[in-house]
Amino acid sequence: MTEKLYEVDSYVQNFTAQVVSCTPVPGGFAVVLDRTAFFPEGGGQPCDTGRLGGARVLAVHTDGETITHTTDAPLTAGETVDGCLDWPARLDAMQQHTGEHILSGALHRLFGAENVGFHIGSPYVRMDTSIPLTP
């Protein structure tokens, strides 16, 4: 199980971790760490990108317990690596996510609309509601 540093402090930008495993996969290498600040893709929110040691982090996914980082270069199992998030992208996603919660709450309170889905993108956020909204 990967320790999720972002659940303790969402403002962590740099961290160190031990490489648990690294295996070749299509498009790069699947790297599992003992701990990470990289948020995985899911629930309409994009994953974090950045660097692990000398490798670029291209994608991050989870099965619920283990977080897998897809990198552009291999890392050695057992080594300690420095992780660095692409902070401007993380902050943008955090702000969009917060804005979605604010709008969702207002639409629910004013019109009874339920948020049934959302997707954070660049430069737009899409939110789906349970009722049609008109100007």
C-alpha atoms as an extended CHARMM CRD file, in Angstrom:
* protein
*
       135  EXT
         1         1  MET       CA              0.0000000000        0.0000000000        0.0000000000  PROA      1               0.0000000000
         2         2  THR       CA              1.3280000000        3.4160000000       -0.9800000000  PROA      2               0.0000000000
         3         3  GLU       CA              1.3520000000        6.1510000000        1.6810000000  PROA      3               0.0000000000
         4         4  LYS       CA             -0.6830000000        9.0420000000        0.2450000000  PROA      4               0.0000000000
         5         5  LEU       CA              1.1050000000       12.2220000000        1.2850000000  PROA      5               0.0000000000
         6         6  TYR       CA             -1.4770000000       14.4260000000       -0.4660000000  PROA      6               0.0000000000
         7         7  GLU       CA             -4.1300000000       13.2090000000        2.0050000000  PROA      7               0.0000000000
         8         8  VAL       CA             -2.1140000000       14.6760000000        4.9040000000  PROA      8               0.0000000000
         9         9  ASP       CA             -0.9430000000       17.8930000000        3.1990000000  PROA      9               0.0000000000
        10        10  SER       CA             -2.3250000000       18.8630000000       -0.2230000000  PROA      10              0.0000000000
        11        11  TYR       CA              0.3630000000       21.5550000000       -0.5050000000  PROA      11              0.0000000000
        12        12  VAL       CA              3.3300000000       19.1260000000       -0.5210000000  PROA      12              0.0000000000
        13        13  GLN       CA              5.3690000000       19.8950000000       -3.6360000000  PROA      13              0.0000000000
        14        14  ASN       CA              8.5930000000       17.9360000000       -2.9840000000  PROA      14              0.0000000000
        15        15  PHE       CA              9.1820000000       14.6480000000       -1.1870000000  PROA      15              0.0000000000
        16        16  THR       CA             11.4770000000       11.6280000000       -1.0230000000  PROA      16              0.0000000000
        17        17  ALA       CA             10.3640000000        8.0200000000       -1.4350000000  PROA      17              0.0000000000
        18        18  GLN       CA             11.7370000000        4.5430000000       -1.9310000000  PROA      18              0.0000000000
        19        19  VAL       CA             11.1290000000        2.7790000000       -5.2450000000  PROA      19              0.0000000000
        20        20  VAL       CA              9.2490000000       -0.4640000000       -4.5200000000  PROA      20              0.0000000000
        21        21  SER       CA              9.1380000000       -1.6880000000       -8.1310000000  PROA      21              0.0000000000
        22        22  CYS       CA              9.6820000000       -0.5810000000      -11.7060000000  PROA      22              0.0000000000
        23        23  THR       CA              8.4490000000       -2.5710000000      -14.7030000000  PROA      23              0.0000000000
        24        24  PRO       CA              8.3620000000       -1.7430000000      -18.4080000000  PROA      24              0.0000000000
        25        25  VAL       CA              4.8790000000       -0.9850000000      -19.7740000000  PROA      25              0.0000000000
        26        26  PRO       CA              3.6740000000        0.3960000000      -23.0960000000  PROA      26              0.0000000000
        27        27  GLY       CA              4.6270000000        4.0760000000      -23.1800000000  PROA      27              0.0000000000
        28        28  GLY       CA              7.1210000000        3.9760000000      -20.3130000000  PROA      28              0.0000000000
        29        29  PHE       CA              7.7130000000        2.3640000000      -16.9310000000  PROA      29              0.0000000000
        30        30  ALA       CA              5.2650000000        1.5290000000      -14.1270000000  PROA      30              0.0000000000
        31        31  VAL       CA              6.8290000000        2.7480000000      -10.8920000000  PROA      31              0.0000000000
        32        32  VAL       CA              5.4420000000        1.9930000000       -7.4400000000  PROA      32              0.0000000000
        33        33  LEU       CA              6.7630000000        3.9830000000       -4.4750000000  PROA      33              0.0000000000
        34        34  ASP       CA              6.3790000000        3.4370000000       -0.7360000000  PROA      34              0.0000000000
        35        35  ARG       CA              4.9320000000        6.9790000000       -0.4740000000  PROA      35              0.0000000000
        36        36  THR       CA              3.8710000000        9.6850000000       -2.9060000000  PROA      36              0.0000000000
        37        37  ALA       CA              2.5190000000       13.2240000000       -3.1980000000  PROA      37              0.0000000000
        38        38  PHE       CA              1.3600000000       12.5810000000       -6.8000000000  PROA      38              0.0000000000
        39        39  PHE       CA             -2.4490000000       12.5990000000       -6.9540000000  PROA      39              0.0000000000
        40        40  PRO       CA             -3.7950000000        9.8430000000       -9.2450000000  PROA      40              0.0000000000
        41        41  GLU       CA             -6.3450000000       10.4430000000      -11.9930000000  PROA      41              0.0000000000
        42        42  GLY       CA             -9.8990000000        9.7120000000      -10.9530000000  PROA      42              0.0000000000
        43        43  GLY       CA            -13.3380000000       11.0450000000      -10.2340000000  PROA      43              0.0000000000
        44        44  GLY       CA            -13.0700000000       13.7210000000      -12.9130000000  PROA      44              0.0000000000
        45        45  GLN       CA             -9.7880000000       15.0890000000      -11.5980000000  PROA      45              0.0000000000
        46        46  PRO       CA             -6.5690000000       14.8390000000      -13.6360000000  PROA      46              0.0000000000
        47        47  CYS       CA             -3.4440000000       13.2510000000      -12.2140000000  PROA      47              0.0000000000
        48        48  ASP       CA             -0.3930000000       15.1680000000      -11.1350000000  PROA      48              0.0000000000
        49        49  THR       CA              2.7070000000       15.2390000000      -13.3080000000  PROA      49              0.0000000000
        50        50  GLY       CA              6.2730000000       16.2100000000      -12.5010000000  PROA      50              0.0000000000
        51        51  ARG       CA              9.5300000000       14.3580000000      -11.8350000000  PROA      51              0.0000000000
        52        52  LEU       CA             10.7940000000       11.3500000000       -9.9070000000  PROA      52              0.0000000000
        53        53  GLY       CA             14.5710000000       11.4600000000       -9.8030000000  PROA      53              0.0000000000
        54        54  GLY       CA             15.6820000000       11.8740000000      -13.4150000000  PROA      54              0.0000000000
        55        55  ALA       CA             12.3860000000       10.5890000000      -14.8660000000  PROA      55              0.0000000000
        56        56  ARG       CA              9.3430000000       12.5620000000      -15.9530000000  PROA      56              0.0000000000
        57        57  VAL       CA              6.0190000000       11.4180000000      -14.4670000000  PROA      57              0.0000000000
        58        58  LEU       CA              3.5870000000       11.1090000000      -17.3790000000  PROA      58              0.0000000000
        59        59  ALA       CA              0.5430000000        9.6150000000      -15.6170000000  PROA      59              0.0000000000
        60        60  VAL       CA             -0.5500000000        8.4020000000      -12.1910000000  PROA      60              0.0000000000
        61        61  HSD       CA             -3.2270000000        5.7530000000      -11.5020000000  PROA      61              0.0000000000
        62        62  THR       CA             -4.4700000000        3.7960000000       -8.5110000000  PROA      62              0.0000000000
        63        63  ASP       CA             -6.2740000000        0.5450000000       -7.8140000000  PROA      63              0.0000000000
        64        64  GLY       CA             -7.4180000000        1.9780000000       -4.4890000000  PROA      64              0.0000000000
        65        65  GLU       CA             -4.3690000000        0.9190000000       -2.4750000000  PROA      65              0.0000000000
        66        66  THR       CA             -1.3280000000        1.0280000000       -4.7350000000  PROA      66              0.0000000000
        67        67  ILE       CA             -0.4620000000        4.1240000000       -6.7330000000  PROA      67              0.0000000000
        68        68  THR       CA              1.3870000000        3.5480000000       -9.9990000000  PROA      68              0.0000000000
        69        69  HSD       CA              3.3980000000        6.3150000000      -11.6630000000  PROA      69              0.0000000000
        70        70  THR       CA              4.0860000000        5.9930000000      -15.3990000000  PROA      70              0.0000000000
        71        71  THR       CA              7.5240000000        7.4690000000      -16.0840000000  PROA      71              0.0000000000
        72        72  ASP       CA              9.5630000000        8.0600000000      -19.2260000000  PROA      72              0.0000000000
        73        73  ALA       CA             12.6920000000        6.3900000000      -17.7640000000  PROA      73              0.0000000000
        74        74  PRO       CA             13.3060000000        3.4350000000      -15.4660000000  PROA      74              0.0000000000
        75        75  LEU       CA             14.0660000000        3.7800000000      -11.7700000000  PROA      75              0.0000000000
        76        76  THR       CA             15.9100000000        1.1960000000       -9.6810000000  PROA      76              0.0000000000
        77        77  ALA       CA             13.9220000000       -0.7670000000       -7.0840000000  PROA      77              0.0000000000
        78        78  GLY       CA             15.2290000000       -0.0360000000       -3.5950000000  PROA      78              0.0000000000
        79        79  GLU       CA             16.6620000000        3.3830000000       -4.4190000000  PROA      79              0.0000000000
        80        80  THR       CA             15.4830000000        6.5990000000       -2.7830000000  PROA      80              0.0000000000
        81        81  VAL       CA             14.2450000000        9.2280000000       -5.2250000000  PROA      81              0.0000000000
        82        82  ASP       CA             13.2470000000       12.8610000000       -4.9530000000  PROA      82              0.0000000000
        83        83  GLY       CA              9.7550000000       13.6610000000       -6.2130000000  PROA      83              0.0000000000
        84        84  CYS       CA              8.7310000000       17.0780000000       -7.4770000000  PROA      84              0.0000000000
        85        85  LEU       CA              5.1920000000       17.9850000000       -8.5750000000  PROA      85              0.0000000000
        86        86  ASP       CA              4.3370000000       20.3240000000      -11.4370000000  PROA      86              0.0000000000
        87        87  TRP       CA              2.9750000000       22.7630000000       -8.8510000000  PROA      87              0.0000000000
        88        88  PRO       CA              1.2260000000       25.2600000000      -11.1770000000  PROA      88              0.0000000000
        89        89  ALA       CA             -0.8200000000       22.3970000000      -12.6730000000  PROA      89              0.0000000000
        90        90  ARG       CA             -1.6610000000       20.9450000000       -9.2040000000  PROA      90              0.0000000000
        91        91  LEU       CA             -2.7240000000       24.3450000000       -7.8590000000  PROA      91              0.0000000000
        92        92  ASP       CA             -4.9130000000       24.9640000000      -10.9100000000  PROA      92              0.0000000000
        93        93  ALA       CA             -6.6580000000       21.5900000000      -10.4390000000  PROA      93              0.0000000000
        94        94  MET       CA             -7.1440000000       22.2700000000       -6.7140000000  PROA      94              0.0000000000
        95        95  GLN       CA             -8.6980000000       25.6770000000       -7.4300000000  PROA      95              0.0000000000
        96        96  GLN       CA            -10.9780000000       24.2700000000      -10.1430000000  PROA      96              0.0000000000
        97        97  HSD       CA            -12.0650000000       21.4690000000       -7.7910000000  PROA      97              0.0000000000
        98        98  THR       CA            -12.8650000000       23.9600000000       -5.0190000000  PROA      98              0.0000000000
        99        99  GLY       CA            -14.8160000000       26.1380000000       -7.4670000000  PROA      99              0.0000000000
       100       100  GLU       CA            -16.8070000000       23.1030000000       -8.5870000000  PROA      100             0.0000000000
       101       101  HSD       CA            -17.7990000000       22.4120000000       -4.9630000000  PROA      101             0.0000000000
       102       102  ILE       CA            -18.8720000000       26.0300000000       -4.4410000000  PROA      102             0.0000000000
       103       103  LEU       CA            -20.9740000000       26.1050000000       -7.6270000000  PROA      103             0.0000000000
       104       104  SER       CA            -22.4280000000       22.6650000000       -6.8980000000  PROA      104             0.0000000000
       105       105  GLY       CA            -23.4960000000       23.7840000000       -3.4120000000  PROA      105             0.0000000000
       106       106  ALA       CA            -25.0760000000       26.9780000000       -4.7130000000  PROA      106             0.0000000000
       107       107  LEU       CA            -26.9920000000       25.1640000000       -7.4810000000  PROA      107             0.0000000000
       108       108  HSD       CA            -28.2500000000       22.6060000000       -4.9850000000  PROA      108             0.0000000000
       109       109  ARG       CA            -29.3280000000       25.2140000000       -2.4420000000  PROA      109             0.0000000000
       110       110  LEU       CA            -31.0290000000       27.4840000000       -5.0100000000  PROA      110             0.0000000000
       111       111  PHE       CA            -32.5300000000       24.9540000000       -7.4440000000  PROA      111             0.0000000000
       112       112  GLY       CA            -32.2420000000       21.4890000000       -5.8850000000  PROA      112             0.0000000000
       113       113  ALA       CA            -29.7690000000       20.4420000000       -8.5800000000  PROA      113             0.0000000000
       114       114  GLU       CA            -27.5970000000       17.4390000000       -7.7640000000  PROA      114             0.0000000000
       115       115  ASN       CA            -24.0440000000       17.2020000000       -9.0870000000  PROA      115             0.0000000000
       116       116  VAL       CA            -23.9910000000       13.9420000000      -11.0540000000  PROA      116             0.0000000000
       117       117  GLY       CA            -20.5060000000       14.3240000000      -12.5440000000  PROA      117             0.0000000000
       118       118  PHE       CA            -17.6850000000       16.6850000000      -13.3270000000  PROA      118             0.0000000000
       119       119  HSD       CA            -14.4340000000       16.8170000000      -15.2310000000  PROA      119             0.0000000000
       120       120  ILE       CA            -11.5310000000       19.1630000000      -14.5620000000  PROA      120             0.0000000000
       121       121  GLY       CA             -9.7810000000       20.1850000000      -17.7460000000  PROA      121             0.0000000000
       122       122  SER       CA             -7.7730000000       22.9920000000      -19.1500000000  PROA      122             0.0000000000
       123       123  PRO       CA             -8.9970000000       25.6690000000      -19.4640000000  PROA      123             0.0000000000
       124       124  TYR       CA            -12.5600000000       24.5370000000      -18.5690000000  PROA      124             0.0000000000
       125       125  VAL       CA            -14.3980000000       22.5090000000      -15.9500000000  PROA      125             0.0000000000
       126       126  ARG       CA            -17.4990000000       20.5670000000      -16.9880000000  PROA      126             0.0000000000
       127       127  MET       CA            -20.1930000000       19.8550000000      -14.4010000000  PROA      127             0.0000000000
       128       128  ASP       CA            -23.2490000000       17.6950000000      -15.0200000000  PROA      128             0.0000000000
       129       129  THR       CA            -26.4020000000       18.3100000000      -12.9960000000  PROA      129             0.0000000000
       130       130  SER       CA            -29.5360000000       16.2800000000      -12.3570000000  PROA      130             0.0000000000
       131       131  ILE       CA            -31.7690000000       18.9960000000      -13.8240000000  PROA      131             0.0000000000
       132       132  PRO       CA            -31.4300000000       21.2480000000      -16.8610000000  PROA      132             0.0000000000
       133       133  LEU       CA            -30.1590000000       24.7290000000      -16.0580000000  PROA      133             0.0000000000
       134       134  THR       CA            -31.2250000000       27.7560000000      -18.0570000000  PROA      134             0.0000000000
       135       135  PRO       CA            -29.9030000000       31.3200000000      -18.1120000000  PROA      135             0.0000000000
